[in-house]
Amino acid sequence: MQTKENAIEVRHLYKKFKVVYDKPQTLKEQIISFHRKKAEYRSVLEDICINIKKGETVALIGTNGSGKSTLLKLMTKILYPNAGELKTYGKLTSLLELGAGFHPDFSGRENIYFNASIFGLTRKEIDARIQDIIDFSELGDFIDNPVRTYSSGMYMRLAFSVAINVDAEILLIDEILGVGDQYFQDKCFRKLEELRDGDKTVVIVSHSLDTLRELCNRAIWIYKGKVQMDGEPNEVIDAYLQQVILDHKADSKNQVIEKKDKYVGHMVIDFPQNGAVLSHNEKLKLQGWELSDCLHARLEVMIDRQEITAIDRIERADLLIIYENQFGGYATNPTPGFHAEIDVADLVNGTHHISVKVYDENEQLLCMEERKFELI
């Protein structure tokens, strides 16, 4: 039975996918796959029970493959559960895939009519809102160009502009806010804040955890297909990040360590900024992070030609997630952050150089960053 205050109700929901293997073509493949089943089922979501109230802005978080995007697709009825119930109450719109529902050969204006009609608007209702949609997207003269000529950012502008102007009571978003320039991302964020402060229900899947902390008033952590934690965003996200570190350490121990001829690494120095000016009674603050796929990478910090050894390493689960998503690889270092406060009292006045380098187990340079600072 529906509770009047709920916008989405999920009851003991299960979802699994059927994996069908290719038919063996050769004798060798037939022998290898002789005892293997022709198909198997993989469980993605198990016994999910959630109530999302009207007006809540909820973050769904979890690592890749945890089932959060599948749950969002079940809410939109793109997919259907194998068992259990999922009900939504109110008009629903979604941003799950970039440009979904757009026809590449039609203009942006024509696609507004197509897309908005999918969300249930009449021609008259679309006519009344089309200028607001175009203005929010800021596509200008491009609105009458075929959408196949659009960049991914322009796709996102158009899709988001349509979705927020159909007056839906429930808005579902899956990672699409990571596309586009920073200005438009900020504009979308402000619009979502308006929806949050109004009576709209918003459910967001994203790895942008800082954004979720600021925007959402509730977070649900999906871990290995089950609801691991549900509550205040900061508490849930902190618990999730701690689990990421624990899982990463376990994976590192279980990983088969083999030498490579070539490793991949990435580094960022947050402080000091290039050209920073310090006095002798200050300490030089060094802060940044490095990630690589080399288990035995070595960090080296030098000021001029003197090596600095008192470097603290810091756990940064958010970086492990970013590395996996952006570089598609496995970062082996569970403590990618580095921090030091360096005494510069004995250095002479003038320009000094600080370099941070990472070497692989073959002592080949993986990545490096350099900074200059002035001592006065």
Secondary structure, DSSP 8 states (H G I E B T S, - for coil): ---TTEEEEEEEEEEEEEEE-----SHHHHHHTTTS-SEEEEEEEEEEEEEEETT-EEEEE--TTSSHHHHHHHHHTSS--SEEEEEE-S-EEEE-STTTT--TTSBHHHHHHHHHHHTT--HHHHHHHHHHHHHHHT-GGGGGSBGGG--HHHHHHHHHHHHTTS--SEEEEESGGGSS-HHHHHHHHHHHHHHHHTT-EEEEE-S-HHHHHHH-SEEEEEETTEEEEEE-HHHHHHHHHHHHHHHHHHHHHHS-----S---EEEEEEES-TTEEE-TTSEEEEEEEEEES-TT-EEEEEETTEEE---EEE--HHHHHHHHHHH-S----S--EEEEEEE-TTS-SEEEEEEEEEE-TTS-EEEEEEEEEEE-
